[in-house]
Each structure stands twice: as structure tokens, then as C-alpha cells.
């Protein structure tokens, strides 16, 4: 394998891994909500991620800072994890994990449009075609999904997940701009710390209850959310976005619905049909179609020479 091809492949592998970890977060949330309230779960996730970053904070002190960057950094943190997690956790409590994961497939088109107008990124016809195929596959997945007792208000839940995708669009675009000046790990650590600040007071809102008992599986789910789905996934995604165009990187988000459906079946026993398997294949095909390896090689080579 040539150096150029390896340089193009590594960001894509990182984005695939990030998508799988994010898909598993839908399952972990469902398990955590069995014993703990929403805001405690989200704060616990951010706290675990922040603690995981503690050994690296001395290195971050040498990170060059450009005056005025606190504004886009704070805005990035407000978009995600801030508002994003508020919408997503509410969505998961109202719809099935698999259905919420399917709505995520709308994100790449939203990011592509935003990156085109705000970052001046050129979106190739092949990328648009792949997005459309993937979104069509995600729509088929949604059509084959059925409401259950774990999804009392699926329409509301799916709408809240759509609002979460709006926040994720803003996050991805801001991340792309900031990744030109800051390391992926620094940005991920900053997100986790800002998440702690945002969600700490929200645990004391009316209707929220602090835990009164330790329940093993839900507690381990919170640790997993912080260590793997936050620290691991955001770190990998930040690396991928820093190496290839935001519109191309966001195409990998379409893997989340497929992975979520499979995990929901294995862990939560959410039933899906042969049609959903076929729709999952359509989503995968769309992701593959949207990727231009030659363009990725050029982007990676340019980044290495910069």
C-alpha cells in the first residue's frame, strides 16, 4: 500500500470507528435510563470523559491559542455536547434506539449544504448521489420500524433527533474551522469540560432526581458513554474531519443507523425485518458511493505538505 493511499485510508478508518462507537451510545443510553435520570446520565458521561483527559491536560497548556477563538470554541461546545445531548437524550426516551439512529442519516446532507455555503467546500456530484442513496436507505429503515412500549412517542422522538442533527451540523462546521489550528484531542477535551459546565446545574432542575442507589449495568453504561462514545468517538471523528473535507467526512455518519439496528437487535432485542437488512445495505452502498478515494488522497497529501 502506498503512503498516499495509507494517508487517505487512516482518516476513513477513524471515521468508521467513530460511527460504530456513536451507534453503541444509543444502546448505552437506553441501558443507563433504566436506573438514572436524563441529566445525571449526560453529566456522568461528560465527567468520565473529562477525567479520562486529565493526564493530557499538561500537554494542552502548550497548545497555541489565537485571540478570539474562545467564541467559536464555546459555540462548538454549545452545539455539541450542549444542545445536541439535550435533544438526543429526550429523543431516545421517546423512540427506539434504532429509529433514533436512522434519523442520523440526515446529517451528511445538512453538513454538505452548510460546508458548501460557510466553508466554500466543493461537493462533487458523486458525493451528492451517495448521500441521496444513503438517505433513501435510512428512510426505508424508518418505514420498516415499528413503535413499541419502549418508544411511547416515536414521532416526537424522531423530531427531537432531527433537532439534534441541526446542532451536529453546526458542531461539524465549527470543528472543521477550528481543527486547522487546534489538535483533535484538545478540541475533544474542551468539549467534555464544557459539557460538565453545561450539564452540572441541569441535574438540579425540577423533575430530575439524583441517584439513590448504585445499579451495575446502568452505571457501567455511563462509564462506557464517557470513555468510549465520547472520548474515543469524538477523538476519532475530530482526527478524520481534520484530514478530509467536512462534507466527505460526514458521509460516514450514515453508518450509524445500520450499526444501531444491529446492536439494538443483539442487546435490546428490538426486532427488525429482512427489509431492514436490505435497507441497511442501501445505506452502506450510499456511503461507499459518496467516497472519492482519489480526492481523499489529494486532501491527505496536501495536509501533509502544509
N, C-alpha and C positions, 0 to 999 in steps of 0.2 A: 504494500500500500504506500503510495507516495505521500510526502509531507503535506502537500496541498490538500489531498483527499482526507488525510487524517485530521488536519486542522478544520476541515469542513464538517467532518463526522462527529467530532467530540461535542460541539455545541448541540447538535441534534440529539445525541445520546443523553446529554444532560437534560434536555427539554422533555424527552420521553420519560426519563426517570422522575422528573418533577411532576409530570401529568399523572403518573401512576400513584405517587405519594399523595397528591391532591385528591385523587379519586378515593383513596383509602380514608381520607379525612371525613367524607360523608358517612362512612360506616362508623368511624370512631366517634363522631358527634352523636349518632343515634345511640350508641352504647353508653356514652357519658351522660346523656339526657335521661337515662333510666334512673339515675340517682341524684343528679345535681341540676341546679337551675342554670339558665342560659348564660347570664353574665359571669357567674363563677367559672363555668367551663371555659369561656373565652378568655377571661383574665388568667386562669390557670395555664391555658395554652401559651399566652404571651409571657407569663412569668417563667415557665420552664424553658422557653426559647432564650429569654434574656440570661438566665442562669447558665445555659449551655455556652453562651458567648463570653461569659466573664473572663476565661483565660485569654481571650483575644483582645480585650479592651485596651491593655497597654500598647498593643501594636497599632490600634486605631488612633492613638494620640498623635502619631506621626503622619496621619492622613492629611495631605494638603487641603486647605479649605478656602474656597473662593467667597469673598464677601457677598452677602445677599442670598447665598444658596440655602439658608435656613428656610426661606419661604417655600421653594418647591419641595424641599425635603419634608417639611411639616405637612404640606398639601398632599404629598405622596402617602404619608402615614395616615392622614385623614381619610383618603380614598380607600386605602388598604394597608393595615387591617381595620381601621376605624369603621366607616360606614359599611364597607363590604361585609365584615363579620356580623354587624348588626342585622343586615338584611338576610345574609345567608343562614345564620342560626335560626332566625324566625322562619325562614323558608323550610328548613329541614324539619321543624316541628310540625309543619302543616302538610308536607308532601312526602312521598317516599324518597329514599336516598337516590334510587335510580332515576326518578323523574327530575330531581334537582340537578343531578349530574348531566342530564340531557340538555337542559336549558343552557348549560355552559357552552355548548357548541355554537351559540350565537356570538360569543365573544370575538372570535377571529375577524368576522366581518366588521364588527364595530371598531376593533383596533385598526384594521386596514383602512377604513374610512378616516378615522382620527389621525393616523400616522400620515396619510396622504395629504391632508389639509394642514396639519400642525407641524409635521416634521419634514414634509416635502418628499416623502418616500415614494418611489415609483412602484406601483403594484402591477405586476405582469398579468396578462390575460390567463396564463396557466394557473397562477395563484388564485385569481378570482374564480376560475372554473372549479378548482379543487375545493375552495370554500363553499361554493354553491352545492357541490355534490355532498360534502360533509354535513352541511346544514340540512339538506334533504334527508340524509340518513338519520340525523338526530330527530327530525320531525317524525319520521317513521317509527323510531323508537318510542317517542312520546305517544303516538297513536296506539301503539300496542300495549301501553302501560295501563294498568287499572288501579283505581283507588282502593285502599284497604283501610283497616282500622288504625293503621299507623300513619295514614295520610287523611286526616279528617277534612282538610280544606285544600285539596291539591291545586285548584285554580289559583287561590291566593298564594299558596306556597311557591308555585311556578312564577307568578308575577313578582314576588319578592326576590326570587333568584335572578330574574331579569334585571331588577334594580341593582342587585349585587354586581351583575355583569357591567352595568353602566359605570359603577365605581372602579371595577377592574380595568376598564378601558382607560380611564384617567390615570390609574396607577401605572399601567404598562407604558403609556406615552411619557409620563414623567420619569419613570425608571430608565427608559432609553436615553433621555436627555442627560440625566444625572450619571449614568454609567460611563459616560465619556470622561468624567472627572473623578469618580469615586469607585472603589473596588466593590464587587458584588457582595462580599462578606460584610463590609462596612454598612452598605445600604440595608442589608437584611437585618443586621444587629440594630440599626437605628429604627427600623420598622417594629421590631419586637419591643424595644424600650418605649417607643411612642404608644404602642398598643397597651402596655402596662399602665401608662399615664391615663389613657382614654378610658379603659375599662375598670380601673380600680374604683372610682366613685360610682359607676353604674351598678356595681354589685349591691349597693345600698338603696336602690330605687324601690318604691312600693311594688309589692308583688314578687320581689326577688328574695330568696332565702339563702342564708349561708349554711353550709353543710353541718349537720349534727352527728354524722357517722361516717366512718370510712368504709367504702364499698369497693372491693378489689378491682373488678373489671372496669367499671366507670372511671376509677382513679387512674388505672393504667392507661386507659384511653386518653385521658387528659395529658399524661406524660408523653404518650405517643404523638398526640397532636402538636405538642410543643417541640419535641426533639426531631421528629421525622417530617411531619406535614408542614411545619413552619420553618425550623432551622434548615432541614435538608432540602425541602421542595423550593423554598424561596431562594436559597443559595444557588441551587442548580439553575433555576429559572433566570435569576439575575445574571449568572455567567452566560447562559445561552443568549439572552437578549443583548448582552454587551458585545457578542461576536457576530450576530446576523441581524438583518433588518427586523424591526418590531413586528411588521405585518406578517413576515415569514415565520418568526418565532411563535406568534400567537396561534398559528395553524395547529400546533401540537396540542392545544387545549382541546381539540376535537377528540383526542384520545380519552379524555376524562369520562364522557358518557359511556363508552364501551367498557372501560375498566370498572366503572361504578356498577354497571349492570351485572357484570360477572361477580364482583365482590359482594354485592347485595344478595345475590343468589346463594353464594357459598356461606356467608357469615350471618345474614339476617333472614335467609330463607324467603326472600322476595322472589316470586315466581315470574319467569319470563318465557316467552314462546319461541318457536322456530323463527317466526317473523322478526323477532328482536335480534336473533343471531344474524339473520340476513341483513337487517338494518345496520347492525354493528359493522358488518363487512363493508357496507357502503360508506360509513364514516371513515373507516381505516383507508379505504380507497381514495376518498377525498383528501385526506391528509397527505398520502403519498403523492397524489397528483399535484398538490399545491407546492410541493418542494422542488426547487430547481437546484440540483447539486452543483452545477457549474457556477450559478450565481453565488451559492454558499462558499465555494472555493475562492471566488474572486473577493468576496467580503472578508473572508478569513485572511487571505493573503495581504489585502490592503491594511487590515488591522495589525498584522504582524510587522508591516513596513512602516506603520505610523510612529 
